[in-house]
Amino acid sequence: MTVAITIPMDEIRAASRAAGSHWFEAEAMRFFHTHLSQTGQRDSAGRIWFITSDAPRNGTRKYSVRVYIPETGNVETYGDFHSHKTSADAKRALAAAIAAGVDPLA
């Protein structure tokens, strides 16, 4: 079982910016109506998992599990985009993936 370390979202955003990524820019977040979890979870490989929710215009808010890859500065989606109807469901999927030692890039 892998133990995760909690990381504040501000640290994740700062690391992404420092890596030259535009993923967390305010304009992009507004365009997609994206909300971020307050924290992320660093796995034993150093990747940081977190939850986002997005709501298309006049649509239903759905949740995705994301993974920040420090080596590249990229954010990847684990599983399918918008694959979780609730925050609790997304949190369970994130916890299970980390506990199982899943490689989100595989």
TAGISUL-V192765 format. One record per pair of residues at least 6 apart in sequence whose C-alpha atoms are under 6 Angstrom apart, sorted by the first residue. I is the first residue (numbers start at 1). J is the second residue. D is the distance in Angstrom with one decimal. If there is no record, write none. Layout:
# TAGISUL-V192765
I&J&D, I&J&D
This chain:
# TAGISUL-V192765
1&99&5.0, 2&99&4.8, 4&41&5.5, 4&42&5.2, 4&43&4.9, 5&41&5.4, 5&42&5.0, 6&40&5.7, 6&41&4.7, 7&39&5.5, 7&40&5.1, 7&41&5.9, 8&39&4.5, 9&38&5.5, 9&39&4.7, 16&73&5.3, 19&73&5.1, 21&73&6.0, 33&54&5.3, 33&55&5.6, 34&53&5.5, 34&54&4.5, 35&52&5.6, 35&53&5.2, 36&52&4.7, 37&51&5.3, 40&48&5.9, 40&49&5.3, 40&50&4.5, 41&48&5.3, 41&49&5.1, 42&48&4.3, 47&68&5.9, 47&69&5.2, 48&67&5.4, 48&68&5.0, 49&66&5.6, 49&67&4.3, 50&65&6.0, 50&66&5.3, 51&64&5.8, 51&65&4.8, 51&66&5.8, 52&63&5.6, 52&64&5.4, 53&62&5.4, 53&63&4.3, 54&61&5.4, 54&62&5.8, 55&61&4.1, 62&82&5.1, 62&84&6.0, 62&85&5.2, 63&82&5.0, 63&84&4.9, 64&81&5.5, 64&82&5.0, 65&77&6.0, 65&78&5.4, 66&76&5.6, 66&77&4.5, 66&78&5.6, 67&75&5.5, 67&76&5.2, 68&74&5.9, 68&75&4.4, 78&104&5.9, 84&90&5.6
